[in-house]
């Protein structure tokens, strides 16, 4: 990796392999073979890093065996990968024994990354928005290594740069790059959401966009972008808060996606509201040394009144009493006044917590990969709509337990 000219320790055959799980296994193996040269652990999204080291927990003994014998496991069947790895693998019992002892010496895999890669400087990736739920697990693996959040971009193009990389991911801000496109901002504050009479006499409730230099610190906006790729006044769907200015360009903090996530009656709960609710209830699990591996949700309108359904995959076995308490906590933690008032008068039914079997979210990942999605771009859907029948079916087929809230009884 001379002067970081080759930022990846794996050969192209591994990176572009035909099977994701086989590529991931060999990518981990290459990392161990080059452990002293690894300076950065990174991926596009934090989820990918967490997933990789969760996989390591399952296969570390086989990885050590491959290094010890200098022979790749027969479970890797892709010929192009086997040929490439045969050029790297040589019997190395000393390295295998060292890695084996380090893994045995870890407490619940805390500090795994710096133990495996002693010269690693930091962990890098997009850690804001829908990636925030993975920060706790990522910090667990990273130990004392700093987490650096990547720049603010989207499939439609780059938006802003992280000019304060030492800030924790929860507080990171992004300075808008004014030369990369033309940006407008729709104000979302309640004091500007006034009804305005338009030219033809109909009522418009959305304020006019403002320019880059017209935004105000502390206010929230939805971003509109016009760029050289051909997008014209395209609404990204991201809600951001202006935290300050970097010279004359605003620094933004990502808040949430603008589209409503959960809505039945007059309730309006976003992805951020769901995340905060899950985090509050997950604290009850942490007291029993358990954690939420991943989560999603849906609105169930099959009965009257409709109700929220939260799906959890948990790291171990939790008792019924604890899960009922978690279910009530989830229900109470949605603080939107429309939701609270609707629950009190029963126009929204009791929240339902469905606990999934282990590996369910891996099945969802494999479903998207099988449809051609790139693993590095994968985001767990936080709300499963009626159009997403395949994911709904995976969730439904893997429910182990179900609980209804009694918080408003």
HELIX and SHEET records of a PDB file:
HELIX    1   1 UNK A    2  UNK A    4  5                                   3    
HELIX    2   2 UNK A   12  UNK A   15  1                                   4    
HELIX    3   3 UNK A   20  UNK A   33  1                                  14    
HELIX    4   4 UNK A   46  UNK A   69  1                                  24    
HELIX    5   5 UNK A   79  UNK A   86  1                                   8    
HELIX    6   6 UNK A   93  UNK A  105  1                                  13    
HELIX    7   7 UNK A  112  UNK A  116  1                                   5    
HELIX    8   8 UNK A  129  UNK A  134  5                                   6    
HELIX    9   9 UNK A  135  UNK A  142  1                                   8    
HELIX   10  10 UNK A  169  UNK A  171  5                                   3    
HELIX   11  11 UNK A  190  UNK A  192  5                                   3    
HELIX   12  12 UNK A  212  UNK A  214  5                                   3    
HELIX   13  13 UNK A  271  UNK A  286  1                                  16    
HELIX   14  14 UNK A  320  UNK A  333  1                                  14    
HELIX   15  15 UNK A  337  UNK A  344  1                                   8    
HELIX   16  16 UNK A  360  UNK A  370  1                                  11    
HELIX   17  17 UNK A  375  UNK A  377  5                                   3    
HELIX   18  18 UNK A  389  UNK A  397  1                                   9    
SHEET    1   A 3 UNK A  40  UNK A  45  0                                        
SHEET    2   A 3 UNK A 122  UNK A 126  1                                        
SHEET    3   A 3 UNK A 146  UNK A 149  1                                        
SHEET    1   B 8 UNK A 152  UNK A 154  0                                        
SHEET    2   B 8 UNK A 157  UNK A 162 -1                                        
SHEET    3   B 8 UNK A 174  UNK A 176 -1                                        
SHEET    4   B 8 UNK A 249  UNK A 257 -1                                        
SHEET    5   B 8 UNK A 234  UNK A 246 -1                                        
SHEET    6   B 8 UNK A 220  UNK A 226 -1                                        
SHEET    7   B 8 UNK A 182  UNK A 187 -1                                        
SHEET    8   B 8 UNK A 209  UNK A 210 -1                                        
SHEET    1   C 2 UNK A 196  UNK A 197  0                                        
SHEET    2   C 2 UNK A 203  UNK A 204 -1                                        
SHEET    1   D 4 UNK A 292  UNK A 300  0                                        
SHEET    2   D 4 UNK A 307  UNK A 314 -1                                        
SHEET    3   D 4 UNK A 352  UNK A 356  1                                        
SHEET    4   D 4 UNK A 399  UNK A 404 -1                                        
END                                                                             
